Amino acid sequence: MKNNKKSANAVIYYNFNMFNNEICEYLRNRIKTEIISVKTCADYLELCNDVKKGNIDLIFTEYNFMYKNCDSGEQQKLKNLCQKNNVKTLILMQNTNLSLIKKVIKQKYNALVSINDNIDEVLRAISHLFSDSEKQFISKTLSEVVNDKLKNQGKIELTSKEWEVIFLIAQGHSLSDIATKKNRAISTIATQKQNAMKKLDIKNNTELLKYAYLNGII
């Protein structure tokens, strides 16, 4: 009998064993229509080399991990390599902040799933990646955040740079570190932090860290 199953190689770009084990187990046991080889990788250069060699069909990663381990230029390079080699990417997001979701949507990854989605939604995302559709998959939870007009009506959104500063501060970077990393003046970074905190109604760094924790930034 002819085997009509597709063959695909997936890599999990992450470094937490629990995430690796859960996703690997899920891919091996729940996906019945495709044969999948699954490996894990936490090194950016190794990942890029595997993409170049044509060893990967799918990449699964968590947004905060990728953001902390790849600067914007490296993220764009990886995205270009994936497009060139027909590699599709699924991004798992811990955060449900509207500004961040919109930012990641604009980056045009193939599929976006929230950590708050159930496993069936992950299954739908993976099935979408195996399809020929060029449409971006956005999970139910993330779509609800974006489309919930009542919840977000009148909401003041952070700019992408304000969100970037808040994210990096929550990760332990000082204003001078961020200024150097982003090639901006310290005064600019300080203003962006102040504006972001005002919009979020955050009074001090303690409240900032609490906000970051509750929204899955740290």
C-alpha positions in Angstrom: 0.0 0.0 0.0 1.3 3.4 -0.9 2.2 5.7 2.0 0.6 9.1 1.3 1.8 10.7 4.5 4.0 13.8 4.2 7.4 13.8 5.7 8.5 16.9 7.7 11.4 17.8 10.0 10.6 20.1 12.9 13.0 21.9 15.2 12.0 23.4 18.6 14.1 26.6 19.1 14.0 26.8 22.9 15.9 25.7 26.0 13.4 24.7 28.6 13.2 20.9 28.8 9.5 20.9 29.9 8.5 22.8 26.7 10.7 20.6 24.6 9.3 17.4 26.0 5.6 18.4 25.9 5.8 19.6 22.3 7.9 16.7 21.1 5.5 14.2 22.7 2.6 16.1 21.2 4.0 16.1 17.7 4.9 12.4 17.8 1.6 11.2 19.2 -1.1 13.6 18.1 -0.2 14.3 14.5 -1.4 11.3 12.6 -1.4 12.6 9.0 2.3 13.4 8.8 5.6 11.7 9.7 7.6 14.1 11.7 11.2 14.1 12.9 11.6 16.4 15.9 14.8 17.9 17.4 15.6 20.7 19.8 18.0 23.5 19.4 18.9 26.5 21.5 21.7 27.9 19.4 20.8 30.6 16.8 23.7 29.9 14.4 23.0 26.1 14.5 19.4 26.8 13.7 20.4 29.1 10.7 22.8 26.4 9.4 20.1 23.7 9.5 17.7 26.0 7.6 20.3 26.7 5.0 21.1 23.0 4.5 17.4 22.2 4.0 17.2 20.1 7.2 14.2 21.8 8.6 10.6 22.2 7.4 9.0 23.7 10.6 10.3 25.8 13.5 8.5 26.0 16.8 9.7 28.7 19.2 8.5 31.0 22.1 8.5 34.7 21.3 10.2 35.9 24.5 13.0 33.4 24.1 13.6 34.4 20.5 13.4 38.1 21.4 16.0 37.7 24.1 18.4 35.5 22.0 18.1 37.3 18.6 18.3 41.0 18.0 16.0 42.5 15.3 18.6 42.0 12.6 19.1 38.3 13.5 15.3 37.8 13.6 15.0 39.3 10.1 17.9 37.2 8.8 16.3 34.0 10.1 12.9 35.0 8.6 14.6 35.6 5.2 16.3 32.2 5.4 13.0 30.6 6.2 11.2 32.2 3.3 14.0 31.3 0.9 14.0 27.6 2.1 10.2 27.3 2.5 10.4 26.8 6.3 7.3 27.7 8.3 7.4 29.1 11.8 5.0 28.8 14.7 5.3 31.3 17.5 4.1 30.6 21.0 3.2 33.7 22.9 3.1 33.9 26.7 1.9 37.5 26.6 -1.6 38.7 25.7 -0.8 42.4 25.6 -2.6 44.0 22.6 0.3 46.1 21.5 2.7 43.1 21.4 0.3 40.9 19.7 -0.2 43.4 16.9 3.5 43.9 16.6 4.1 40.1 16.2 1.2 39.8 13.7 2.9 42.5 11.6 6.1 40.4 11.5 4.1 37.9 9.5 5.1 34.6 11.1 3.1 31.7 9.7 1.3 30.8 12.9 0.8 32.5 16.3 -0.6 30.6 19.3 -1.1 31.8 22.9 0.0 29.8 25.9 -3.6 30.2 27.0 -5.0 28.3 24.0 -5.9 24.7 24.5 -4.1 21.8 22.8 -6.7 21.5 20.0 -5.8 25.1 18.9 -2.2 24.1 18.7 -3.3 21.1 16.5 -5.2 23.5 14.2 -2.1 25.7 13.9 0.2 22.8 13.0 -2.4 21.4 10.5 -2.4 24.9 9.0 1.4 24.8 8.6 1.1 21.6 6.7 -1.4 23.1 4.3 -0.6 25.1 1.2 -2.3 28.2 2.6 -0.3 31.4 2.6 -2.6 33.0 5.1 -1.3 33.7 8.6 -2.8 31.5 11.4 -3.8 33.5 14.5 -5.2 31.4 17.4 -8.5 31.9 19.0 -7.2 33.5 22.1 -5.0 36.0 20.3 -7.8 36.8 17.8 -10.2 37.5 20.7 -7.7 40.0 22.2 -7.3 41.8 18.9 -11.0 41.8 18.0 -12.5 42.5 21.3 -13.6 46.0 20.6 -15.4 46.5 23.9 -12.4 45.4 25.9 -10.0 47.6 24.0 -12.2 50.5 23.3 -10.4 53.7 24.3 -7.3 51.8 25.3 -4.1 53.7 24.9 -1.6 51.5 23.2 2.1 51.5 23.6 4.3 52.2 20.6 6.6 49.4 19.5 9.6 51.2 20.9 7.9 51.9 24.2 7.0 48.2 24.4 10.5 47.3 23.5 11.9 49.4 26.4 9.5 48.0 28.9 10.3 44.4 27.8 14.1 45.0 28.1 13.8 46.7 31.5 11.7 43.8 32.8 14.5 41.4 31.6 16.9 43.3 33.9 18.6 45.7 31.4 19.5 49.2 32.6 18.6 52.3 30.6 22.2 52.7 29.5 22.3 49.0 28.4 19.2 49.5 26.3 20.5 52.8 24.8 23.7 51.0 23.8 21.8 47.9 22.5 19.4 50.0 20.5 21.7 52.8 19.5 19.6 55.5 21.1 20.3 58.3 23.5 19.7 57.4 27.2 17.4 60.4 27.4 15.3 58.9 24.6 15.1 55.6 26.4 14.1 57.3 29.7 11.3 59.2 27.9 10.0 56.1 26.3 10.0 54.3 29.6 8.2 57.2 31.3 5.6 57.4 28.6 4.9 53.7 28.7 4.6 53.6 32.4 2.2 56.5 32.3 0.0 54.8 29.7 0.0 51.6 31.8 -0.7 53.6 35.0 2.5 52.2 36.5 4.1 54.3 39.2 7.4 52.7 39.9 9.8 49.8 38.9 8.1 47.5 41.5 4.8 47.9 39.7 6.5 47.5 36.4 8.0 44.1 37.4 4.6 43.0 38.7 3.0 44.0 35.4 5.7 42.1 33.5 5.1 39.0 35.7 1.4 39.0 35.3 1.6 39.5 31.5 4.1 36.7 31.0 7.1 39.0 30.1 9.3 37.5 32.8 
